């Protein structure tokens, strides 16, 4: 299971900022997501209206989640499948292991699934003699490196091409060590050759689910490589790993959300493969599994229902928030210390793991609001992070210096005359110290700020309130 190292966010971030390879990868990759999404949104005039529809679909589903879960389970059973209700990660691991053992599985192929990372299923299967094989190209290289994903749709976001080549040469020792990788498709071809035999040999296939449809009992996955289709159709047994908030009421609701998902994630109208699976193979089907299992995971999500963090359960895992986040763009995903990085992780991880273990994450934000502005289902991420900061403060989890400084600021904020006098003095002192400079490289008591950024010197004209009063007098 992925170890929670969120308390080490500051140390992780410092290390990430001084990692030349990571900074190179982040600099090359993040711009492409932003540009493609912008073009996709521009080409769809009704995109903002579609965001509202997506938000309303998810809100309705969460308000009636018990009903839709029961309806979904009944439909799965009608189609010959079985639903396994799992309250905890331990329950989900046990369910998957039991299914694999009953199938006599020695090899399991896997499609990309953040839930599988959340419950640590790979390590659990390996410890019981079952070999899990990641079949998504990014996940495959991550597995070779014994790492966890740094991004929820691009697992190897933190790597450069030379990293891929070096790891392929290290892992594929039976191939010519002098072979040349002229371009990315050479890497893809080598991975495809390796994985093809794994697809054919697998006894069980495990996928995630982008959506679960209550109306039909279907699971939906989206991929750009087709590995998910091979994972769920070739083996005799198909296991769907999904969390309860992936539920949507109808096929129509699902297609509305699919129109948002790819555009927000990769800038595509739709992913190359959008696959709906319903139950076991029927008599006239050409392919499909003999057994179809859905492992439905709660793992703390039901505790979010009806509370101030319920809106986080609208998330459709598009990664738009992290693609546009300046903090994620500077430090990457591993700095966040668990499965879910970026703004969505800064809200979801404390909800699932506990704020006492993850207190740095809600503070790892500039509160610029970009994450909320690009979220396809309008999750107010800055507001939710602020709620977690409030929880930290209430539980005395924030450092004493932070609490005392906030108390000092609050004292002044409650006394406008004192506040204005203090700001006048501060502005005056900074103006004298700046001596015509545009910004400070260092200031006493502000080293945490100036260590990684400049502090702009105040412009002439005094405080905002003084300048406002002057402008009002001039209008008279």
N, C-alpha and C positions, 0 to 999 in steps of 0.2 A: 504494500500500500504506500502511496506517495506520502512521505513524511511531511508534516506541517512545519515549515520553517518561517512562517510569516513574522514571528517576533524578530527575526533577523533582517527585516526588510531594509533597514538603513545600511547595514553592512553589505547586504546583497546588492543594493543599488550603487553603493560606492564602488564595489568590485566591477559591476557592469559598466559604469561610466569610464572605467580605466581598462576595459577589455577591447583592444583594437579590432579584433575579429568580429565581436558582437556589434560594435559601433559601425563597422563597415556594412554588415548585413542589415542592420536597422536603417541605415542611410539609403541603401539601395532598394529595400523592399517596401517601406511604408508609403512612399509617394504613389506607387502604382495603384494601391487600393483606393486611395483618396480620389485620384483622377478618374478611375473607372466608375466608382460610385456616382460621382458628380455627373458624368456623362449619361449614366443610366437613368438617374433621377430627372435630368433635363429632358430626356426623350420620352418621359411618361408624365403628361400634364396632370393626371389625377393622382400623382404619388402622395401628396399631402392628405387628400381625402382617403386614400387607401391606408395610410398610417392610422387615421382615426377609426376606420373599419377594423383594422387589425387589433388596435387597442380595445375596442368594444367587444370583439370576439373573445379575446383572452379574459377580459373582465367578467363577461357573462359565464364563461366556462369555469373560472375560479369560484364564482359565486354559487355555482351548482355542481361543483366537482364531484361530490359523492354520487350524484345521479348519473353523471356521464361515465364515471369509472365503472359503476355497476352495469350500465348499458353496454359499455365496451367489452367487459369481461364476458357477458352473455353472448355477444356476437362472436367473440373469439372461440368460445366453446362450440357454438353452432357450426363454425367452420373447421372443427376438428382440432383446435388448438387448446392450450392450457395456460392460464394466468397464475403466476406465483406472486403472492402479495408479500412484500418484504419491507419491514419497518426500518431495518438498519442495514448498514453495509455488510455486517457479518451474516445477516439473513440472506442477502443477495448472493454473497460468495458461496454460501452453503448450497443454495438452490442451483446455481450454475454447476458446481462440482458434482452434485447428485445427478443432474441431467447428463453430464459428460460421462460419469461412471456407468450409468445405466445403459449408455450407448456404446460402452467399451472404447471410448475415445482415447487415442494416443496423441493425435494431432488436431489442433483447433485453429481454423483460420478466423481472422477478425477484421471487420471493417472499423473505420475510425469511430470512436465512441468516448465522449468525455465521462460518461457514467462508468465505463470500465476503468478509467483512470481514477475516478472518485472512490471506487470500492477496491482498487488494487487487485483486479482479477488476474492479471498476468502472473504476478508473483505467487498468488494463491494456487493457481493451476500448476505452475512449475514445481511448487513444493510438494505437489501430489502426483508428480510423474507425468503430467500432461503438458505438451509443448504448444503454447499459443504462438501463432504467426501473424504479425501485423501485415496487412496487405495494402493499405494506403501507402503511397510512396514516401510521404513525409514521416508517417508513423514507422515505416520499415527502417528508415535510417535512424530514427530515434531509438528504436529497439536495439539496433546494432550498437549504438553508443551507450546503452543502459541509462538513458535520460527520460524525462517526462516532457510532454509538449510545452512549448513556450507560447503557443497561440492556439485558440480553439478551432480555427479552420485551416491554419497553416502550421502544422506541428513543428516543422523545422525552420521556422521564421528566423531563428537566430544563427543559422548556418550559412556559409558561403559555398560556392561551387567546389572550391579546393577541399573543404571539409568533407563533402560527399565523396569526392574521388579518393581521398586518403582512407576513409572508412570502408569503402568498397574494396580497395586493395587489401586492407587489413583483414576484412571478414571473408572475402572470397579468395582464399589462398590457393584453390585448385585451378584458378584461371591464370592466364599469362600475366606475369607481373609487369611486363613491358607494354601491355595494351594501352592504347591511347584513347582518351575521352576528348573527342574533338568538340562536342557540343552536348547540351543537356539531354538530347534524345539518346545519346549513347549510354548515359546513366540509366535512363528509363528502360532501354532495351535490356540492359544487364539485370535490372531488378525484375523485369517481366519474365525473363528466362528462369530466374531463381524461383519466383513465386508460382509459376505455372504448375510445377510438379507438386507444390504444397496445396494448391487448390484441388487438384485431383486426388490427393491422398487424404484430405481432411475428413474426419468422421463427423465433426460438428462445426457449424459456422455461427459466429456471434457478430451481430451488428447492433448499432445503436438505433435510434429513431428520432427523426426530426419532428415528426408528429404522429400521434395516435388518433384514429378516427372512431368516435363512439358509434356513429351511424352504421358502420360496416365491420368494425373489428379489425381494421387494417393498420399496419405500421408503414410509415413512409420514410425513405432515406433519399438524400440527394448527394451525388458524387460527380466528380468530373473524370474519373478514371475507370469506372465500371467494375472496380474490385468488389464493391458492395453487392452487386448482382451475382457475381461468381460465388461470393461468400455465403449467400443465402439460398442459392438454387442448387449448387452441386452437392453439398453434404446431405446426408440422410436427415440430419437434425439441424433446425434453425432456432437459435436463441436470440430474442430481441431484448436488449438491455435498455430500459427507459425509466425516467422519473415521472412522477404522477402529473406534473404540470405540463407535460407534452400533449395532453389531451385536447382535442377540439371536437365540437359536436358533429359536424357534417363534412361531406366531401367538398361542398361549396365553400365552407369556412376554410378548409385546408388549402384550396387553390388560391383563395384571397391572400392567405399568409405566404404561400409559395411565391406569389408575385412580389412580395416584399423581401423575402429571404435572400434570393440570389442577387438582386439589385443592391441590397445593403451590404452583402458579404463580399462579392467578387466583381460586381458591376455587370453581371450577366442578366439577361432577361429571365432565363431559367438555367439551372445547372444542366450539364450534358446528359446526366442520367437522373431521372426522378422516378423512383420505383415504389409502387404500392404492393404490399404483400398481405394476403388474407388467408390465414390458415394453412392446412396441409395440401399437398398435391392431390388434385382430384383425378378421377379415372381417365379423363381425356387430356389432362395437362401433359405437356412435353417434358417439363422439368419441375423442380420444386421439392421440398422436403417431405419426408414421411412423418416427421414430428415438428410441431411448431409451438414454441414456448415463449411466453412474454414474462420477463422478470421485472415486475413493477416496483420501483424503489421510492420510499418516502424519505428516509434519512434526514428528518428534521424539517421537511418542507411543509407538512401539515401544521406545524407550529407557527408558520408564517401566515397561514390563512386567517383572515379577519383582523390582522394586526397592521402596524404601520409599515411593515416590509412586504406585504402581500404583492405590491406592484412589481417587485422584483421577479415574481413567478410568471410575469408576462414574457420574459426573455425568450427569444427564439434562437439564440446562439449564433447570431450573424457576425459578431466581432466588430461591428461598425464602431462601437464605443472605443475599443482599444486601438483600432486603426487610426482614429482621430485624436487620441489622447496624447498630450505632450509629455506626460510622465512615462506612460508605456513606451512611447517613441524614443525616449532617452535611455531607459534601463531594460527594456524587453520583459518577457513574461516570467522568466525564472526568478527574478527578484521578488516576485509576489509570494513565493514560498509555498504554493499549493497548486491545485489543479486549475483554478479559474483566475486568470490574471486581469489586469486592466480595471476600468471603472466597474464593470459588472462583477468582477471578482471581489472588488473592494466592498461591495454590498452583500453578495451572496456568501462569500467565505465566512464572514463573522456570523451569518445566520445559521450556517451548517456546523461550524467548528467552535464558535464562541468568540465574542469580542475580546475576552481576556487573553486569548492566544493570538489574536490578529489585529490588535489595536492600531498598529502602524498603517494598515491598509486604508481605512477611511480617511486618513490624513495624507495619503499619497495622491493628492489631487490639487490642482490649481484652482478648482471651482470655476473654470472658464466657461462651463456649460456646453461645450461642444458635444460631449457624449450624449446629453439629452436631446440636443438639436438634430442628431443623426439617427437616434434610436428608432427603428421602424415601428415599434409599438409604444412609443412615447413614454418610456420609463423615466421618471424624474430622478435620475441617478444622483445629482448633487444634493437634492433634498434628502435622499435616503442615506447618503454618506454623512450628512449633517446630523441625522437622527442617531447614527452610530457614535458620532463624536459626543453628542449629548449623553448617550448611555455611558460612554467612557468617563465623562466628567462626573456624572451622578455616582458612579461606582468607585471614584477616586483612582481610576486606572491611569489617568494622565499624569505626567511628571509634575512634581511640586512646583518647579519653576514656571511651567505653563499655567498652572492653577493660580499662582500668586500674581503673575503678570495679567491674567484675565481679570482677576479681582481688582487690580489697580486700574485697569482700563475701565471696568464697570463703574468704579467709584467716580472717575472723571466723566464718564458718559451720562451718569445720572445728575451731573451738575454742569449744565451748559456753560455757565460763565467761567468756571474753572477749566473746563475742557478747551474753550476758545483761548483762554490765556496761555494754557500749556502748549497748544498748537502754535500760537504766535511765537512763543519762545523757541520752540523746536525749529520752526521754519527759519527764524532769524539766525539761530546757531548754525543750521545747515548751510544757509546762504553764505555766512562768513567763512565756514570751513571749505566750501566748494571753490572759492576764489576763481570763479570763471570756468571751472571744470564742468563738463556735461554730466558726469556720473562719478560716484565714489567706488573705488576699488576695495576700500577697507574702511570700516568704522567701528569704534568701540561698541560692544554689546550687539553688533549686527553681523558678526562673523559668519553666522549660519546662512545669512542671505548673500553676503558678498563673496563667500567661498566659491559659489557656482554661478553668480550673476552680478551685474553691476546695479547699484542703487542710484537711480536718476536724481540729480541735484534739483532742488526746487526752482521753479521759474520765478522771475521777478514779479512782484505784485502782491506778495503776502499770501495768506491762507485763502481757501475757497470762499469762506464766509465773508472775508474782508473784500475780496474781489467782487463778490456778488453784491454786497452793499454799495460798493463804489459804482457798479453798473446801474443799480437801481436809482442812485442819486443823479447819475448822468441822464437818465431817461426823463427825470422830472424837469 
